[in-house]
């Protein structure tokens, strides 16, 4: 079962990073997330396990 999101700033940072990855490349997305303080484990999950993304996440 997926946990409810409580950190809207983190959610927004992840979505900005996903948008950058879709518009440019993965490096750009990672850069955005790093600059916004997204934890490394979250970045790895977002990029390497897209099936675990929530319906509100950006999809490629």
C-alpha positions in Angstrom: 0.0 0.0 0.0 1.3 3.4 -0.9 1.7 6.0 1.8 -0.1 9.3 1.6 2.0 12.3 0.6 2.3 14.8 3.3 5.1 16.9 1.9 3.7 19.0 -0.9 7.1 20.8 -1.4 8.8 17.5 -2.0 6.0 16.4 -4.3 6.4 19.6 -6.3 10.1 19.3 -6.5 9.8 15.7 -7.8 7.3 16.8 -10.4 9.6 19.6 -11.5 12.4 17.2 -11.8 10.3 14.7 -13.8 9.2 17.6 -16.1 12.8 18.5 -16.7 13.7 14.9 -17.4 10.9 14.7 -20.0 11.7 18.0 -21.6 15.5 17.7 -21.7 17.0 14.5 -20.2 17.4 12.6 -17.0 20.5 14.6 -16.0 18.4 17.7 -16.1 15.8 16.1 -14.0 18.3 14.9 -11.4 19.9 18.3 -11.3 16.6 19.9 -10.5 15.8 17.4 -7.8 19.3 17.7 -6.2 19.0 21.5 -6.2 15.6 21.3 -4.5 16.8 18.8 -1.9 15.0 15.7 -3.0 16.4 12.7 -1.0 18.6 10.4 -3.1 16.4 7.4 -2.3 13.3 9.2 -3.6 15.2 10.1 -6.9 16.3 6.6 -7.4 12.7 5.2 -6.9 11.2 7.9 -9.2 13.6 7.2 -12.1 14.2 3.5 -11.7 10.9 2.2 -10.5 8.3 4.2 -12.6 5.6 1.5 -11.8 5.7 2.7 -8.2 4.8 6.3 -9.2 1.5 7.6 -8.1 -1.2 8.6 -10.5 -0.5 12.3 -9.9 3.2 11.9 -11.0 4.3 12.9 -14.4 4.5 9.9 -16.7 6.7 9.4 -19.7 
